[in-house]
Amino acid sequence: ADREHWDQTQKVFAARNLPILMGYVGDITFPALALPQLLARLDRGITRAGTSPAIELQTGIRTLARDFPSLGSFTVYIAHREGYLMRSNFRLSKLSHNADVVFSRRWVYEDVPVPTTSSPIVIDGSGKSAVQRISEAWRAEGKDWTSRAISSGFIDSIIEGEDWRSGGAPQWGTINRALRRFGGECGFRRGEWW
């Protein structure tokens, strides 16, 4: 890291008691503070009855953002599992805030299709083009999209440093099909897993 930016911010968060995972790209200030708080509320069961986790989190993000000073532009991805084991359905949605447009159009919420085969779902952020290029090279080597090709492309793109705004520990998360094992986030820092 240089003195122009700081690369140690957590950007991927997993609930401890529910199959929910969130991550963000863009301005770090608001999401880094709000997302852990919202996941903690869900983990403690503080929700409205009958509301899906994605809607609960989207509403919470917008509510907390109302009085946040200098809200920047960012996108939050919300992944969750419905059901369990082989009857699981995985869902992904994104909520984007664009500080540079008129107030009524600043927030955009949309569902993101989740493929049924192994492939990248979303590649986003400042290092997007580097990750796409390097992941494609890994895919071509193995002739298929595997978790190895996708994660190796992601990690290699950070190590190569093509995008000066990307750095720090590569971070990703998982949501499992198993009912009692919900998932988690992990990272890699200076050669050690954490």
Backbone as a printed PyTorch tensor [residue, N CA C, xyz], in Angstrom:
tensor([[[  0.8430,  -1.1850,   0.0000],
         [  0.0000,   0.0000,   0.0000],
         [  0.8830,   1.2420,   0.0000]],

        [[  0.4000,   2.2630,  -0.6500],
         [  1.1260,   3.5310,  -0.6260],
         [  0.3750,   4.5090,   0.2590]],

        [[  0.8260,   5.7460,   0.3110],
         [  0.2000,   6.7360,   1.1980],
         [ -1.0610,   7.3520,   0.5970]],

        [[ -1.4100,   6.9750,  -0.6400],
         [ -2.5950,   7.5220,  -1.2940],
         [ -3.8690,   6.7360,  -0.9670]],

        [[ -3.7330,   5.4490,  -0.6530],
         [ -4.9020,   4.6580,  -0.2990],
         [ -4.5260,   3.5830,   0.7040]],

        [[ -5.5330,   3.0180,   1.3660],
         [ -5.3390,   2.0390,   2.4180],
         [ -6.0240,   0.7540,   1.9960]],

        [[ -5.3040,  -0.3830,   2.0370],
         [ -5.8030,  -1.6320,   1.4750],
         [ -6.2570,  -2.6570,   2.5040]],

        [[ -6.5840,  -2.2680,   3.6920],
         [ -6.8870,  -3.2480,   4.7290],
         [ -8.3620,  -3.2950,   5.1250]],

        [[ -9.2340,  -2.6770,   4.3930],
         [-10.6520,  -2.6570,   4.7370],
         [-11.3270,  -3.9710,   4.3630]],

        [[-12.1240,  -4.5040,   5.2690],
         [-12.9020,  -5.7040,   4.9630],
         [-14.0320,  -5.3170,   4.0270]],

        [[-14.2000,  -6.0810,   2.9480],
         [-15.2460,  -5.7980,   1.9720],
         [-16.2170,  -6.9570,   1.7930]],

        [[-15.9790,  -8.0760,   2.4470],
         [-16.8550,  -9.2420,   2.3620],
         [-17.2640,  -9.6220,   3.7820]],

        [[-18.5720,  -9.8440,   3.9840],
         [-19.1080, -10.1230,   5.3100],
         [-20.0850, -11.2910,   5.2330]],

        [[-20.0040, -12.2060,   6.1890],
         [-20.9250, -13.3360,   6.2550],
         [-21.6500, -13.3110,   7.5900]],

        [[-22.9490, -13.6070,   7.5340],
         [-23.7060, -13.7760,   8.7720],
         [-23.2090, -15.0420,   9.4620]],

        [[-23.2950, -15.0840,  10.7650],
         [-22.8260, -16.2490,  11.5200],
         [-23.9240, -17.2920,  11.7160]],

        [[-25.1680, -16.8660,  11.7400],
         [-26.2700, -17.7810,  12.0480],
         [-27.2450, -17.9740,  10.9010]],

        [[-26.9970, -17.3500,   9.7820],
         [-27.8960, -17.4290,   8.6290],
         [-27.0640, -17.5650,   7.3570]],

        [[-27.6020, -18.1930,   6.3160],
         [-26.8590, -18.3190,   5.0610],
         [-26.9320, -17.0390,   4.2190]],

        [[-26.2410, -16.0080,   4.6890],
         [-26.2570, -14.7020,   4.0320],
         [-24.8240, -14.1990,   3.9200]],

        [[-24.5190, -13.6130,   2.7730],
         [-23.1920, -13.0820,   2.5010],
         [-23.3630, -11.7300,   1.8190]],

        [[-22.5420, -10.7550,   2.2030],
         [-22.5960,  -9.4380,   1.5620],
         [-21.1890,  -8.9720,   1.2410]],

        [[-21.0800,  -8.2310,   0.1520],
         [-19.8250,  -7.6090,  -0.2220],
         [-20.1250,  -6.3230,  -0.9550]],

        [[-19.1190,  -5.4790,  -1.1060],
         [-19.3630,  -4.2120,  -1.7880],
         [-18.1480,  -3.7910,  -2.5930]],

        [[-18.4050,  -2.9030,  -3.5450],
         [-17.3630,  -2.2440,  -4.3290],
         [-17.6690,  -0.7570,  -4.3170]],

        [[-16.6570,   0.0360,  -4.5910],
         [-16.8510,   1.4820,  -4.6270],
         [-16.3930,   2.1310,  -3.3440]],

        [[-17.0140,   3.2530,  -3.0230],
         [-16.6640,   4.0150,  -1.8230],
         [-16.8100,   3.1330,  -0.5880]],

        [[-15.8090,   3.1310,   0.2680],
         [-15.8030,   2.2030,   1.4070],
         [-16.4530,   2.7420,   2.6730]],

        [[-16.5620,   4.0470,   2.8140],
         [-16.8990,   4.6350,   4.1080],
         [-18.2130,   4.1210,   4.6900]],

        [[-19.3000,   4.2690,   3.9710],
         [-20.5930,   3.8410,   4.5040],
         [-20.7300,   2.3180,   4.5810]],

        [[-20.4630,   1.5680,   3.5010],
         [-20.6560,   0.1090,   3.5850],
         [-19.8250,  -0.5630,   4.6760]],

        [[-18.5910,  -0.1220,   4.8750],
         [-17.7280,  -0.7440,   5.8890],
         [-18.3110,  -0.5940,   7.2940]],

        [[-19.0550,   0.4600,   7.5190],
         [-19.6790,   0.6830,   8.8260],
         [-21.0630,   0.0450,   8.9200]],

        [[-21.8400,   0.1140,   7.8520],
         [-23.2380,  -0.3030,   7.9000],
         [-23.4370,  -1.8110,   7.7560]],

        [[-22.7030,  -2.4680,   6.8700],
         [-22.9690,  -3.8810,   6.5940],
         [-22.7670,  -4.7920,   7.7980]],

        [[-21.6730,  -4.6540,   8.5610],
         [-21.5480,  -5.5150,   9.7480],
         [-22.6790,  -5.2890,  10.7530]],

        [[-23.1110,  -4.0580,  10.9020],
         [-24.2020,  -3.7330,  11.8230],
         [-25.4960,  -4.4190,  11.3850]],

        [[-25.7930,  -4.3910,  10.0920],
         [-27.0250,  -4.9990,   9.5890],
         [-26.9800,  -6.5240,   9.6910]],

        [[-25.8350,  -7.1270,   9.3980],
         [-25.7180,  -8.5790,   9.5360],
         [-25.8530,  -9.0020,  10.9970]],

        [[-25.3060,  -8.2350,  11.9030],
         [-25.4360,  -8.5460,  13.3310],
         [-26.8990,  -8.5210,  13.7610]],

        [[-27.6560,  -7.5670,  13.2430],
         [-29.0940,  -7.5060,  13.5620],
         [-29.8110,  -8.7570,  13.0600]],

        [[-29.5150,  -9.1740,  11.8190],
         [-30.1410, -10.3880,  11.2840],
         [-29.7480, -11.6100,  12.1040]],

        [[-28.4810, -11.7140,  12.4710],
         [-28.0100, -12.8440,  13.2700],
         [-28.7270, -12.9250,  14.6240]],

        [[-29.1110, -11.7910,  15.1690],
         [-29.8210, -11.7660,  16.4540],
         [-31.3340, -11.9060,  16.2750]],

        [[-31.7860, -12.0410,  15.0420],
         [-33.2110, -12.2370,  14.7970],
         [-34.0310, -10.9700,  14.7800]],

        [[-33.3850,  -9.8270,  14.6250],
         [-34.1120,  -8.5620,  14.5860],
         [-34.5210,  -8.2920,  13.1380]],

        [[-35.6800,  -8.8240,  12.7670],
         [-36.1900,  -8.6740,  11.3920],
         [-37.6970,  -8.5270,  11.4360]],

        [[-38.2280,  -8.1190,  10.3070],
         [-39.6810,  -8.0830,  10.1620],
         [-40.1360,  -9.4480,   9.6670]],

        [[-41.2110,  -9.9570,  10.2150],
         [-41.7090, -11.2810,   9.8580],
         [-42.0440, -11.3500,   8.3710]],

        [[-41.6330, -12.4470,   7.7450],
         [-41.9740, -12.6880,   6.3490],
         [-41.1630, -11.9210,   5.3270]],

        [[-40.1390, -11.2190,   5.7410],
         [-39.3260, -10.4360,   4.8170],
         [-38.0890, -11.2320,   4.4240]],

        [[-37.7750, -11.2610,   3.1290],
         [-36.5790, -11.9790,   2.6890],
         [-35.3320, -11.2510,   3.1780]],

        [[-34.2340, -11.9750,   3.3730],
         [-33.0020, -11.3280,   3.8280],
         [-32.5450, -10.2020,   2.9000]],

        [[-32.6750, -10.3830,   1.6000],
         [-32.2240,  -9.3550,   0.6510],
         [-33.0240,  -8.0640,   0.8200]],

        [[-34.3330,  -8.1900,   0.9710],
         [-35.1760,  -7.0010,   1.1470],
         [-34.9040,  -6.3640,   2.5060]],

        [[-34.7370,  -7.1850,   3.5290],
         [-34.4350,  -6.6750,   4.8740],
         [-33.1310,  -5.8700,   4.8550]],

        [[-32.1120,  -6.4060,   4.2000],
         [-30.8240,  -5.7140,   4.1350],
         [-30.8940,  -4.4680,   3.2650]],

        [[-31.5850,  -4.5620,   2.1310],
         [-31.7280,  -3.3920,   1.2610],
         [-32.4320,  -2.2500,   1.9980]],

        [[-33.4810,  -2.5810,   2.7200],
         [-34.2060,  -1.5680,   3.4980],
         [-33.3090,  -0.9900,   4.5910]],

        [[-32.5620,  -1.8510,   5.2670],
         [-31.6560,  -1.3930,   6.3170],
         [-30.5700,  -0.4740,   5.7940]],

        [[-30.0190,  -0.8050,   4.6330],
         [-28.9780,   0.0370,   4.0310],
         [-29.5350,   1.4210,   3.7260]],

        [[-30.6870,   1.4610,   3.0910],
         [-31.2940,   2.7590,   2.7530],
         [-31.6460,   3.5630,   3.9970]],

        [[-32.1310,   2.8840,   5.0340],
         [-32.4990,   3.5710,   6.2710],
         [-31.2680,   4.1770,   6.9420]],

        [[-30.1960,   3.3850,   7.0740],
         [-28.9790,   3.8960,   7.6960],
         [-28.3340,   5.0120,   6.8710]],

        [[-28.5110,   4.9580,   5.5550],
         [-27.8810,   5.9520,   4.6750],
         [-28.5580,   7.3160,   4.7430]],

        [[-29.7890,   7.3690,   5.2210],
         [-30.5450,   8.6310,   5.2130],
         [-29.8180,   9.7910,   5.8700]],

        [[-29.1670,   9.5260,   6.9890],
         [-28.5100,  10.6310,   7.6890],
         [-26.9880,  10.4880,   7.7150]],

        [[-26.4490,   9.6790,   6.8020],
         [-24.9990,   9.5180,   6.7260],
         [-24.4040,  10.6980,   5.9730]],

        [[-23.4040,  11.3580,   6.5300],
         [-22.8130,  12.5170,   5.8420],
         [-21.9560,  12.0800,   4.6550]],

        [[-22.0490,  12.7990,   3.5650],
         [-21.2090,  12.5900,   2.3860],
         [-21.2360,  11.1580,   1.8770]],

        [[-22.4230,  10.6740,   1.5600],
         [-22.5970,   9.3150,   1.0570],
         [-22.0250,   9.2260,  -0.3570]],

        [[-21.0400,   8.3590,  -0.5600],
         [-20.3910,   8.1970,  -1.8570],
         [-21.1230,   7.2020,  -2.7400]],

        [[-20.5120,   6.8480,  -3.8690],
         [-21.0750,   5.8690,  -4.8040],
         [-20.5160,   4.4820,  -4.4890]],

        [[-21.4040,   3.4860,  -4.4190],
         [-20.9930,   2.1170,  -4.1080],
         [-22.0720,   1.1550,  -4.5620]],

        [[-21.7200,  -0.1190,  -4.6300],
         [-22.6690,  -1.1960,  -4.9170],
         [-22.4860,  -2.2720,  -3.8640]],

        [[-23.5990,  -2.7100,  -3.2810],
         [-23.6040,  -3.7920,  -2.3040],
         [-24.2320,  -5.0190,  -2.9630]],

        [[-23.5540,  -6.1540,  -2.8530],
         [-24.0900,  -7.4290,  -3.3410],
         [-24.5590,  -8.2280,  -2.1380]],

        [[-25.7720,  -8.7880,  -2.2340],
         [-26.3720,  -9.5540,  -1.1510],
         [-26.6730, -10.9470,  -1.6850]],

        [[-26.0130, -11.9570,  -1.1270],
         [-26.2480, -13.3460,  -1.5240],
         [-26.8790, -14.0810,  -0.3470]],

        [[-27.8430, -14.9480,  -0.6530],
         [-28.4280, -15.7530,   0.4040],
         [-28.9450, -17.0650,  -0.1680]],

        [[-29.1370, -18.0050,   0.7320],
         [-29.6310, -19.3220,   0.3550],
         [-31.0470, -19.4840,   0.8550]],

        [[-31.8900, -20.0280,  -0.0070],
         [-33.2410, -20.4110,   0.3920],
         [-33.2960, -21.9270,   0.3690]],

        [[-33.8280, -22.5590,   1.3830],
         [-33.8690, -24.0200,   1.4540],
         [-32.5600, -24.5760,   1.9730]],

        [[-32.3900, -25.8980,   1.8300],
         [-31.1710, -26.5280,   2.3140],
         [-30.8350, -27.7600,   1.4780]],

        [[-29.6000, -28.1990,   1.6230],
         [-29.0460, -29.3360,   0.9070],
         [-29.3270, -29.2250,  -0.5900]],

        [[-29.7050, -30.3180,  -1.2390],
         [-29.8640, -30.2870,  -2.6990],
         [-31.1210, -29.5320,  -3.1370]],

        [[-31.9550, -29.1480,  -2.2070],
         [-33.1360, -28.3400,  -2.5430],
         [-32.8660, -26.8520,  -2.3690]],

        [[-31.6180, -26.5130,  -2.2070],
         [-31.2370, -25.1130,  -2.0170],
         [-31.3970, -24.3140,  -3.2970]],

        [[-31.7730, -23.0730,  -3.1380],
         [-31.7340, -22.0920,  -4.2090],
         [-30.8800, -20.9410,  -3.7120]],

        [[-29.9740, -20.5110,  -4.5490],
         [-29.1030, -19.4010,  -4.1880],
         [-29.5880, -18.1540,  -4.9080]],

        [[-29.6150, -17.0480,  -4.1920],
         [-30.0920, -15.7810,  -4.7320],
         [-29.0060, -14.7230,  -4.5800]],

        [[-28.9670, -13.8130,  -5.5410],
         [-28.0370, -12.6890,  -5.4860],
         [-28.7780, -11.4420,  -5.9300]],

        [[-28.5860, -10.3740,  -5.2020],
         [-29.1580,  -9.0880,  -5.5960],
         [-28.1060,  -8.0210,  -5.3800]],

        [[-28.3230,  -6.8870,  -6.0110],
         [-27.3880,  -5.7860,  -5.8050],
         [-28.1580,  -4.4980,  -5.6060]],

        [[-27.5950,  -3.6730,  -4.7570],
         [-28.1450,  -2.3600,  -4.4600],
         [-27.0400,  -1.3520,  -4.7140]],

        [[-27.2770,  -0.4590,  -5.6580],
         [-26.2640,   0.5370,  -6.0140],
         [-26.7150,   1.9240,  -5.6100]],

        [[-25.7670,   2.7000,  -5.1190],
         [-25.9990,   4.1030,  -4.8140],
         [-25.0410,   4.9190,  -5.6630]],

        [[-25.5850,   5.8290,  -6.4620],
         [-24.7690,   6.6970,  -7.3110],
         [-24.9390,   8.1220,  -6.8100]],

        [[-23.8980,   8.6520,  -6.1990],
         [-23.9630,   9.9910,  -5.6050],
         [-23.9870,  11.0990,  -6.6510]],

        [[-23.7050,  10.7570,  -7.9120],
         [-23.5910,  11.7790,  -8.9570],
         [-24.8620,  12.0040,  -9.7750]],

        [[-25.9720,  11.3530,  -9.4330],
         [-27.2140,  11.5380, -10.1910],
         [-28.2750,  12.1870,  -9.3070]],

        [[-29.3810,  12.5980,  -9.9370],
         [-30.4480,  13.2550,  -9.1830],
         [-30.9750,  12.3310,  -8.0950]],

        [[-31.4650,  12.9080,  -7.0360],
         [-31.8360,  12.1680,  -5.8300],
         [-32.7630,  10.9920,  -6.0990]],

        [[-33.7900,  11.1550,  -6.9250],
         [-34.7690,  10.0920,  -7.1300],
         [-34.1910,   8.8690,  -7.8410]],

        [[-33.0460,   9.0230,  -8.4910],
         [-32.4430,   7.8960,  -9.2110],
         [-31.1300,   7.4170,  -8.5920]],

        [[-30.8210,   7.8550,  -7.4030],
         [-29.5560,   7.4680,  -6.7800],
         [-29.4910,   6.0020,  -6.4030]],

        [[-30.6070,   5.4190,  -6.0080],
         [-30.6390,   4.0210,  -5.5790],
         [-31.2130,   3.1390,  -6.6800]],

        [[-30.5220,   2.0450,  -6.9930],
         [-31.0250,   1.0690,  -7.9590],
         [-30.8640,  -0.3140,  -7.3300]],

        [[-31.9640,  -1.0600,  -7.2710],
         [-31.9670,  -2.4160,  -6.7240],
         [-32.3320,  -3.3780,  -7.8400]],

        [[-31.5960,  -4.4830,  -7.9490],
         [-31.9490,  -5.4810,  -8.9550],
         [-31.4870,  -6.8660,  -8.5320]],

        [[-32.2380,  -7.8710,  -8.9950],
         [-31.8410,  -9.2560,  -8.7920],
         [-30.8350,  -9.6190,  -9.8660]],

        [[-29.8510, -10.4310,  -9.5000],
         [-28.8090, -10.8680, -10.4240],
         [-29.0240, -12.3580, -10.6750]],

        [[-29.1370, -12.7790, -11.9330],
         [-29.3270, -14.2110, -12.2130],
         [-28.1260, -15.0300, -11.7350]],

        [[-28.4040, -16.1570, -11.0910],
         [-27.3560, -17.0580, -10.6180],
         [-27.3360, -18.2670, -11.5520]],

        [[-26.1980, -18.5230, -12.2160],
         [-26.1310, -19.6560, -13.1410],
         [-26.2050, -20.9860, -12.3910]],

        [[-26.6090, -22.0210, -13.0910],
         [-26.6870, -23.3450, -12.4860],
         [-25.4170, -24.1550, -12.7230]],

        [[-24.4800, -23.5890, -13.4640],
         [-23.1940, -24.2410, -13.6920],
         [-22.0860, -23.3760, -13.1060]],

        [[-20.9160, -23.9540, -12.9550],
         [-19.7810, -23.2290, -12.3920],
         [-19.3230, -22.1420, -13.3570]],

        [[-19.4480, -20.9040, -12.9330],
         [-19.0200, -19.7560, -13.7360],
         [-19.0500, -18.5210, -12.8530]],

        [[-18.3330, -17.4700, -13.2570],
         [-18.4200, -16.2310, -12.4740],
         [-19.8480, -15.6910, -12.5190]],

        [[-20.3240, -15.2220, -11.4020],
         [-21.6540, -14.6140, -11.3650],
         [-21.5230, -13.1330, -11.6600]],

        [[-20.6470, -12.4560, -10.9380],
         [-20.4020, -11.0270, -11.1210],
         [-18.9150, -10.7720, -10.9160]],

        [[-18.3350,  -9.9950, -11.7860],
         [-16.9920,  -9.4680, -11.5730],
         [-17.1620,  -7.9600, -11.6130]],

        [[-16.8180,  -7.2840, -10.5160],
         [-17.0950,  -5.8600, -10.4080],
         [-15.9620,  -5.1830,  -9.6350]],

        [[-15.9590,  -3.8890,  -9.6270],
         [-14.9660,  -3.1190,  -8.8960],
         [-13.9150,  -2.5450,  -9.8190]],

        [[-12.9680,  -1.8340,  -9.2280],
         [-11.9650,  -1.1370, -10.0330],
         [-11.0520,  -2.0960, -10.7910]],

        [[-10.8460,  -3.2970, -10.2880],
         [ -9.9680,  -4.2580, -10.9540],
         [-10.6870,  -5.2200, -11.8760]],

        [[-11.9170,  -4.8940, -12.2490],
         [-12.7570,  -5.7860, -13.0490],
         [-12.0760,  -6.2860, -14.3220]],

        [[-11.5000,  -5.4010, -15.1120],
         [-10.9150,  -5.8290, -16.3970],
         [ -9.7140,  -6.7430, -16.1760]],

        [[ -8.9000,  -6.4840, -15.1640],
         [ -7.7530,  -7.3470, -14.8760],
         [ -8.2190,  -8.7270, -14.4300]],

        [[ -9.2210,  -8.7820, -13.5760],
         [ -9.7470, -10.0720, -13.1100],
         [-10.3260, -10.8520, -14.2820]],

        [[-11.0850, -10.1950, -15.1480],
         [-11.6680, -10.8760, -16.3060],
         [-10.5840, -11.4500, -17.2140]],

        [[ -9.5740, -10.6520, -17.4960],
         [ -8.5090, -11.0830, -18.4070],
         [ -7.7470, -12.2750, -17.8340]],

        [[ -7.3510, -12.1890, -16.5920],
         [ -6.5470, -13.2590, -15.9880],
         [ -7.3970, -14.5070, -15.7360]],

        [[ -8.6520, -14.3390, -15.3330],
         [ -9.5410, -15.4910, -15.1450],
         [ -9.7710, -16.2180, -16.4640]],

        [[ -9.9080, -15.4700, -17.5420],
         [-10.0670, -16.0700, -18.8740],
         [ -8.8560, -16.9190, -19.2210]],

        [[ -7.6550, -16.4470, -18.8940],
         [ -6.4450, -17.2170, -19.1640],
         [ -6.4470, -18.5210, -18.3580]],

        [[ -6.8630, -18.4590, -17.0920],
         [ -6.9640, -19.6690, -16.2820],
         [ -8.0090, -20.6140, -16.8640]],

        [[ -9.1360, -20.0790, -17.2880],
         [-10.2010, -20.9050, -17.8710],
         [ -9.7150, -21.5940, -19.1260]],

        [[ -9.0250, -20.8560, -19.9950],
         [ -8.5250, -21.4230, -21.2440],
         [ -7.5390, -22.5650, -20.9760]],

        [[ -6.7630, -22.4180, -19.9250],
         [ -5.7900, -23.4560, -19.5710],
         [ -6.4850, -24.7450, -19.1490]],

        [[ -7.5970, -24.6270, -18.4200],
         [ -8.3220, -25.8010, -17.9500],
         [ -9.5290, -26.1540, -18.7830]],

        [[ -9.8630, -25.3540, -19.7720],
         [-10.9990, -25.5510, -20.6770],
         [-12.3650, -25.4980, -19.9980]],

        [[-12.4420, -24.9360, -18.8120],
         [-13.7240, -24.8670, -18.1330],
         [-13.6500, -23.8150, -17.0310]],

        [[-14.8190, -23.3050, -16.6440],
         [-14.8770, -22.4190, -15.4840],
         [-14.9330, -23.3040, -14.2500]],

        [[-13.9030, -23.2880, -13.4860],
         [-13.8940, -24.0110, -12.2160],
         [-13.6590, -22.9850, -11.1140]],

        [[-13.9370, -23.3860,  -9.8780],
         [-13.6600, -22.4610,  -8.7730],
         [-12.1690, -22.1320,  -8.7330]],

        [[-11.3220, -23.0850,  -9.1530],
         [ -9.8810, -22.8310,  -9.1880],
         [ -9.5440, -21.7300, -10.1910]],

        [[-10.1320, -21.7830, -11.3760],
         [ -9.8550, -20.7580, -12.3950],
         [-10.3400, -19.3870, -11.9410]],

        [[-11.5190, -19.3380, -11.3510],
         [-12.0970, -18.0670, -10.9310],
         [-11.2990, -17.4660,  -9.7730]],

        [[-11.0270, -18.2710,  -8.7240],
         [-10.3010, -17.7220,  -7.5730],
         [ -8.8510, -17.4130,  -7.9260]],

        [[ -8.2160, -18.2370,  -8.7450],
         [ -6.8260, -17.9650,  -9.1420],
         [ -6.7240, -16.7040,  -9.9710]],

        [[ -7.6830, -16.4900, -10.8650],
         [ -7.6940, -15.2550, -11.6480],
         [ -7.8500, -14.0310, -10.7660]],

        [[ -8.7020, -14.1440,  -9.7760],
         [ -8.9190, -13.0370,  -8.8350],
         [ -7.6450, -12.7360,  -8.0440]],

        [[ -7.0560, -13.7570,  -7.4470],
         [ -5.8520, -13.5620,  -6.6330],
         [ -4.6910, -13.0690,  -7.4900]],

        [[ -4.4810, -13.6920,  -8.6610],
         [ -3.3810, -13.2800,  -9.5370],
         [ -3.5230, -11.8310,  -9.9880]],

        [[ -4.7510, -11.3870, -10.2230],
         [ -4.9420,  -9.9990, -10.6610],
         [ -4.5170,  -9.0070,  -9.5780]],

        [[ -4.7340,  -9.3570,  -8.3300],
         [ -4.2950,  -8.4770,  -7.2370],
         [ -2.7710,  -8.5180,  -7.1000]],

        [[ -2.2070,  -9.7160,  -7.1740],
         [ -0.7550,  -9.8590,  -7.0560],
         [ -0.0380,  -9.1090,  -8.1800]],

        [[ -0.5640,  -9.1960,  -9.4120],
         [  0.0740,  -8.5140, -10.5460],
         [  0.0160,  -7.0000, -10.4280]],

        [[ -0.9860,  -6.4760,  -9.7330],
         [ -1.0660,  -5.0390,  -9.4780],
         [ -1.4000,  -4.1790, -10.6830]],

        [[ -2.0720,  -4.7540, -11.6780],
         [ -2.4380,  -3.9870, -12.8740],
         [ -3.3380,  -2.7930, -12.5420]],

        [[ -4.2690,  -2.9970, -11.6140],
         [ -5.1520,  -1.9150, -11.1830],
         [ -4.6030,  -1.3140,  -9.8890]],

        [[ -4.1470,  -0.0890,  -9.9400],
         [ -3.5170,   0.5320,  -8.7680],
         [ -4.4780,   0.7250,  -7.5980]],

        [[ -5.7870,   0.6900,  -7.8710],
         [ -6.7600,   0.8650,  -6.7880],
         [ -7.0950,  -0.4460,  -6.0850]],

        [[ -6.6680,  -1.5720,  -6.6620],
         [ -6.9000,  -2.8720,  -6.0300],
         [ -5.6570,  -3.2690,  -5.2540]],

        [[ -5.8590,  -3.8530,  -4.1120],
         [ -4.7220,  -4.2800,  -3.3130],
         [ -5.1730,  -4.8560,  -1.9990]],

        [[ -4.2310,  -5.0920,  -1.1490],
         [ -4.5600,  -5.6890,   0.1340],
         [ -4.8740,  -7.1550,  -0.0250]],

        [[ -5.5430,  -7.6860,   0.9540],
         [ -5.8520,  -9.1130,   0.9790],
         [ -7.0000,  -9.4440,   0.0350]],

        [[ -6.8250, -10.4330,  -0.8730],
         [ -7.9830, -10.9020,  -1.6450],
         [ -9.0380, -11.4210,  -0.6620]],

        [[-10.2940, -11.0930,  -0.8930],
         [-11.3730, -11.4970,   0.0030],
         [-12.4860, -12.1320,  -0.7990]],

        [[-13.0630, -13.2130,  -0.2870],
         [-14.2340, -13.8130,  -0.8930],
         [-15.0190, -14.5280,   0.1880]],

        [[-16.2000, -14.9660,  -0.1640],
         [-17.0430, -15.6360,   0.8100],
         [-17.7350, -16.8270,   0.1980]],

        [[-18.2940, -17.6630,   1.0560],
         [-19.0130, -18.8490,   0.6050],
         [-20.3310, -18.9800,   1.3480]],

        [[-21.2840, -19.5780,   0.6670],
         [-22.5230, -20.0150,   1.2970],
         [-22.6530, -21.4890,   0.9310]],

        [[-22.8280, -22.3290,   1.9210],
         [-22.8830, -23.7730,   1.7070],
         [-24.3170, -24.2700,   1.6060]],

        [[-24.4770, -25.4380,   0.9950],
         [-25.7950, -26.0640,   0.8970],
         [-26.2450, -26.6620,   2.2290]],

        [[-25.2980, -27.0360,   3.0880],
         [-25.6320, -27.7020,   4.3460],
         [-26.4380, -26.7890,   5.2550]],

        [[-27.3850, -27.3670,   5.9540],
         [-28.2980, -26.5960,   6.7960],
         [-27.5970, -25.9470,   7.9810]],

        [[-26.7270, -26.6400,   8.6830],
         [-26.1360, -26.1160,   9.9050],
         [-24.8290, -25.3700,   9.6800]],

        [[-24.2190, -25.5330,   8.5340],
         [-22.9710, -24.8430,   8.2520],
         [-23.2890, -23.7370,   7.2570]],

        [[-23.2840, -22.5160,   7.7060],
         [-23.8200, -21.4430,   6.8880],
         [-22.8430, -20.8700,   5.8830]],

        [[-21.6120, -20.7000,   6.2140],
         [-20.6520, -20.1070,   5.2910],
         [-19.7210, -19.1770,   6.0340]],

        [[-18.9770, -18.4070,   5.2820],
         [-18.0590, -17.4890,   5.9210],
         [-17.2640, -16.7110,   4.9070]],

        [[-16.4360, -15.8280,   5.4310],
         [-15.5690, -15.0390,   4.5750],
         [-14.1420, -15.3990,   4.9110]],

        [[-13.2510, -15.2340,   3.9520],
         [-11.8420, -15.4870,   4.2210],
         [-11.0030, -14.5200,   3.4040]],

        [[ -9.7600, -14.4190,   3.7700],
         [ -8.8530, -13.5270,   3.0770],
         [ -7.4350, -14.0540,   3.1470]],

        [[ -6.5450, -13.3290,   2.5740],
         [ -5.1550, -13.7410,   2.4870],
         [ -4.3240, -12.4950,   2.6950]],

        [[ -3.4480, -12.5280,   3.6870],
         [ -2.6620, -11.3320,   3.9860],
         [ -1.1920, -11.7120,   4.1360]],

        [[ -0.3470, -11.0890,   3.3530],
         [  1.1040, -11.2740,   3.4330],
         [  1.4950, -12.7430,   3.5530]],

        [[  0.9010, -13.5780,   2.7020],
         [  1.2700, -14.9790,   2.6740],
         [  0.6110, -15.8650,   3.7230]],

        [[ -0.3010, -15.3200,   4.5360],
         [ -0.9540, -16.1210,   5.5540],
         [ -2.4610, -16.0060,   5.4260]],

        [[ -3.1610, -17.1450,   5.6150],
         [ -4.6340, -17.1230,   5.6180],
         [ -5.1130, -16.5290,   6.9250]],

        [[ -6.2040, -15.8090,   6.8780],
         [ -6.8380, -15.3330,   8.1170],
         [ -8.3150, -15.5550,   8.0210]]])
